[in-house]
Amino acid sequence: MKPGFKQEFLSQWEKYFGSRELPVAFFYTKDRGDIPAARQDKPWSCLICELAQVRKGESLAWNEKNLKCGGSMRYLGYTQKMRKNFEYFLSCGIPGEMEGERYIRTPEMVKELMEHTVVPDRKGEWIVFKRWDKLESGDEPIAVIFFANPDTLSGLFTLANFDQVDGHGTVAPFGSGCSSIVHRAIEESKKENPAAVLGMFDPSARPCVPRDTLSYSVPMKKFEKMVGYMDESFLITDTWKEIRKHL
């Protein structure tokens, strides 16, 4: 992360978004140092729910040993496999054996979807999540994740398109809550002109966030540009001042 950028964003965020919730950043590392590993006392837990602690300011680390969801294990890079009969679990289920989530019409479509989902291998590494104000000088975030309401999202979405001529500064691909905030953001970060990722449409993860909240993950390459544009964008207009009154 370039010197001074942490404070630059904090100042700009306060100027234009006031006291709205700060984003969470993530990165991978082989040595988590003094960052505590997320504690687990349940056989299953959703990463989105666990991130509530990070959103409150507690930096935490996860790996294949303390992630308790098969989906997060895959989308964060710790396994290439999914649960047995996953194609039925995500679709129609198996009568008398398994109830399906019915997110995809057929098991065959699920298989095709998974075949086209390439996940890098991150075994042996930790994924660290920190709220933006908790970042340190040596941290190199891959992306930042906003958990935001519609008014805040309108600002972020419009800013993401400020230097776009195609209107596609944001994408909203289908996927689980954790895939949209991590996996999809990583995939975008590899592109020359990455897009931000709008997410948290996963019904299974929705109970982990307030009802008016979605996620907005921005690769650092794009995020730095967005922050640099703030003082020349719509954020300085009377239109945004009206929205600021009820942020």
C-alpha positions as MATLAB code, in Angstrom:
seq = 'MKPGFKQEFLSQWEKYFGSRELPVAFFYTKDRGDIPAARQDKPWSCLICELAQVRKGESLAWNEKNLKCGGSMRYLGYTQKMRKNFEYFLSCGIPGEMEGERYIRTPEMVKELMEHTVVPDRKGEWIVFKRWDKLESGDEPIAVIFFANPDTLSGLFTLANFDQVDGHGTVAPFGSGCSSIVHRAIEESKKENPAAVLGMFDPSARPCVPRDTLSYSVPMKKFEKMVGYMDESFLITDTWKEIRKHL';
ca = [
       0.000    0.000    0.000;
       1.443    3.353   -0.992;
       2.671    5.573    1.884;
       0.036    7.882    3.307;
      -2.866    6.213    1.503;
      -4.431    4.820    4.670;
      -4.870    8.284    6.147;
      -5.803    9.811    2.791;
      -8.797    7.516    2.538;
      -9.819    8.039    6.169;
      -9.844   11.820    5.641;
     -11.771   11.604    2.371;
     -14.264    9.106    3.790;
     -15.052   11.344    6.738;
     -15.401   14.355    4.424;
     -17.903   12.750    2.066;
     -19.438    9.825    3.964;
     -19.226   11.033    7.546;
     -19.459    8.312   10.161;
     -20.567    5.511    7.820;
     -18.943    2.172    8.519;
     -15.326    1.795    7.418;
     -14.453   -0.993    4.988;
     -12.632   -4.213    5.819;
      -9.433   -5.101    3.952;
      -7.969   -8.567    3.405;
      -4.665  -10.106    2.390;
      -2.860  -13.445    2.548;
       0.292  -14.124    4.566;
       2.353  -17.085    5.708;
       3.010  -15.447    9.073;
       0.038  -13.874   10.842;
       2.289  -12.472   13.570;
       0.277  -11.312   16.568;
      -3.030  -11.312   14.694;
      -5.283  -13.790   16.515;
      -6.807  -16.733   14.706;
     -10.590  -16.661   14.727;
     -11.817  -18.976   17.480;
     -14.342  -21.653   16.664;
     -16.707  -23.362   19.076;
     -19.252  -24.570   16.523;
     -19.145  -27.424   13.996;
     -20.330  -25.013   11.281;
     -20.177  -21.251   10.957;
     -20.586  -18.705    8.156;
     -17.596  -16.469    7.485;
     -19.892  -13.501    6.827;
     -21.266  -13.816   10.353;
     -17.770  -14.091   11.797;
     -16.660  -10.927   10.010;
     -18.970   -8.949   12.285;
     -16.103   -8.945   14.788;
     -13.715   -7.495   12.199;
     -16.228   -4.840   11.235;
     -16.181   -3.768   14.891;
     -12.403   -3.396   14.835;
     -10.960   -6.792   15.788;
      -8.362   -8.047   13.282;
      -8.621  -11.816   12.721;
      -7.031  -14.565   10.633;
      -8.447  -17.737    9.090;
      -7.025  -20.793    7.351;
      -8.118  -24.347    6.554;
      -8.115  -25.247   10.260;
     -10.563  -22.676   11.571;
     -12.870  -22.121    8.606;
     -16.046  -24.048    9.346;
     -17.880  -23.832    6.021;
     -17.091  -25.880    2.937;
     -17.953  -22.961    0.682;
     -15.508  -20.579    2.365;
     -12.854  -23.320    2.365;
     -13.082  -23.435   -1.412;
     -13.628  -19.780   -2.257;
     -10.805  -18.650    0.014;
      -8.457  -21.150   -1.616;
      -8.037  -23.969    0.895;
      -9.632  -26.815   -1.044;
     -10.778  -27.535   -4.577;
     -13.494  -29.907   -3.416;
     -17.046  -29.350   -2.275;
     -19.291  -31.554   -0.151;
     -20.530  -34.836   -1.552;
     -23.527  -34.357   -3.854;
     -22.999  -30.591   -3.800;
     -24.622  -30.328   -7.229;
     -27.847  -31.648   -5.674;
     -27.493  -29.558   -2.525;
     -27.299  -26.314   -4.539;
     -30.154  -27.338   -6.814;
     -33.064  -29.754   -6.402;
     -31.843  -31.987   -3.578;
     -32.273  -35.754   -3.391;
     -35.787  -36.925   -2.444;
     -35.756  -38.627    0.941;
     -32.069  -37.860    1.524;
     -31.252  -34.189    1.081;
     -33.175  -30.950    0.797;
     -31.806  -28.722   -1.945;
     -31.265  -24.974   -1.692;
     -32.731  -24.537   -5.207;
     -30.353  -21.715   -6.135;
     -29.540  -23.332   -9.506;
     -32.150  -25.147  -11.616;
     -30.399  -28.490  -12.204;
     -27.438  -30.500  -10.813;
     -25.893  -30.475  -14.286;
     -25.898  -26.684  -14.316;
     -24.209  -26.649  -10.905;
     -21.463  -28.941  -12.204;
     -20.879  -26.676  -15.176;
     -20.782  -23.625  -12.926;
     -18.184  -25.214  -10.656;
     -16.046  -26.358  -13.587;
     -15.740  -22.748  -14.687;
     -14.866  -21.476  -11.207;
     -11.077  -21.437  -10.863;
      -9.786  -20.971   -7.309;
      -6.055  -20.402   -6.548;
      -4.384  -22.674   -4.000;
      -3.755  -20.825   -0.724;
      -2.858  -23.779    1.486;
      -0.131  -22.885    3.967;
      -1.237  -19.262    4.131;
      -3.519  -17.279    6.399;
      -6.137  -14.878    5.150;
      -6.197  -11.809    7.359;
      -9.123   -9.407    7.643;
      -8.644   -5.957    9.186;
     -10.870   -2.921    9.382;
      -9.284   -0.145    7.338;
      -8.200    1.934   10.346;
      -6.380   -1.084   11.796;
      -4.060   -1.556    8.797;
      -0.315   -1.216    9.369;
       2.410    0.134    7.093;
       3.559   -3.312    5.908;
       0.091   -4.586    5.017;
      -0.691   -5.095    1.323;
      -4.464   -5.522    0.925;
      -5.809   -7.237   -2.168;
      -9.189   -5.539   -1.883;
     -11.433   -3.619    0.477;
     -14.941   -4.702    1.410;
     -17.690   -2.231    2.258;
     -20.829   -3.385    4.062;
     -23.151   -0.579    3.108;
     -26.723    0.685    2.799;
     -28.233    1.966   -0.482;
     -27.226    5.606   -0.019;
     -23.594    4.711    0.674;
     -23.655    2.216   -2.195;
     -24.953    4.886   -4.553;
     -21.866    6.943   -3.815;
     -19.448    4.051   -4.205;
     -21.161    2.747   -7.348;
     -21.169    6.143   -9.044;
     -17.555    6.801   -8.078;
     -16.559    3.395   -9.507;
     -17.911    4.527  -12.892;
     -16.341    8.000  -12.816;
     -13.571    7.057  -15.264;
     -15.511    4.415  -17.221;
     -16.955    4.837  -20.704;
     -18.663    1.441  -20.788;
     -20.687    1.868  -17.573;
     -19.389   -1.423  -16.168;
     -17.351   -0.247  -13.202;
     -19.306   -2.698  -11.042;
     -20.226   -6.346  -11.554;
     -22.690   -8.473   -9.593;
     -21.878  -12.138  -10.329;
     -23.865  -14.986   -8.822;
     -22.199  -16.620   -5.833;
     -22.097  -17.168   -2.105;
     -21.505  -14.300    0.287;
     -17.857  -15.240    0.790;
     -17.208  -15.793   -2.915;
     -18.456  -12.295   -3.755;
     -16.297  -10.511   -1.180;
     -13.085  -12.534   -1.657;
     -12.899  -14.840   -4.685;
     -14.594  -12.517   -7.175;
     -12.621   -9.518   -5.919;
      -9.367  -11.450   -6.370;
     -10.359  -12.441   -9.900;
     -11.102   -8.805  -10.727;
      -7.811   -7.657   -9.190;
      -5.918   -9.647  -11.826;
      -7.401   -7.576  -14.644;
      -5.884   -4.453  -16.168;
      -9.095   -2.544  -15.484;
     -10.793   -4.300  -12.550;
     -14.398   -3.755  -11.550;
     -15.863   -3.507   -8.075;
     -18.027   -6.447   -6.979;
     -21.522   -5.926   -5.594;
     -22.591   -8.854   -3.436;
     -24.397  -10.287   -0.408;
     -27.347  -11.479   -2.471;
     -26.851  -15.015   -1.125;
     -30.038  -15.867    0.837;
     -28.071  -18.242    3.061;
     -25.727  -15.455    4.205;
     -28.307  -12.656    4.408;
     -29.106  -13.351    8.093;
     -25.513  -12.330    8.911;
     -25.992   -8.696    7.864;
     -28.642   -6.020    8.511;
     -31.581   -6.100    6.104;
     -30.537   -2.911    4.261;
     -26.905   -3.985    3.779;
     -25.038   -5.290    0.729;
     -21.318   -5.816    0.182;
     -19.118   -3.878   -2.204;
     -15.621   -5.275   -2.764;
     -13.079   -3.104   -4.555;
      -9.651   -4.334   -5.741;
      -6.901   -2.045   -4.471;
      -5.855   -0.960   -7.972;
      -9.336    0.422   -8.555;
      -9.809    1.627   -4.994;
      -6.762    3.897   -5.152;
      -8.134    5.513   -8.319;
     -11.574    5.985   -6.775;
     -10.156    7.753   -3.729;
      -8.021    9.947   -5.986;
     -11.119   11.069   -7.906;
     -13.226   12.033   -4.880;
     -12.418   15.758   -4.890;
     -13.311   16.209   -8.584;
     -16.370   13.946   -8.643;
     -20.079   14.364   -7.913;
     -19.196   14.130   -4.218;
     -18.462   17.879   -4.210;
     -21.889   18.782   -5.665;
     -25.120   19.884   -3.998;
     -26.683   16.595   -5.102;
     -24.384   14.627   -2.805;
     -24.783   17.184   -0.017;
     -28.487   16.339    0.039;
     -27.723   12.628    0.350;
     -25.135   13.342    3.071;
     -27.909   14.726    5.255;
     -29.326   11.242    5.800;
     -26.271    8.998    5.464;
];
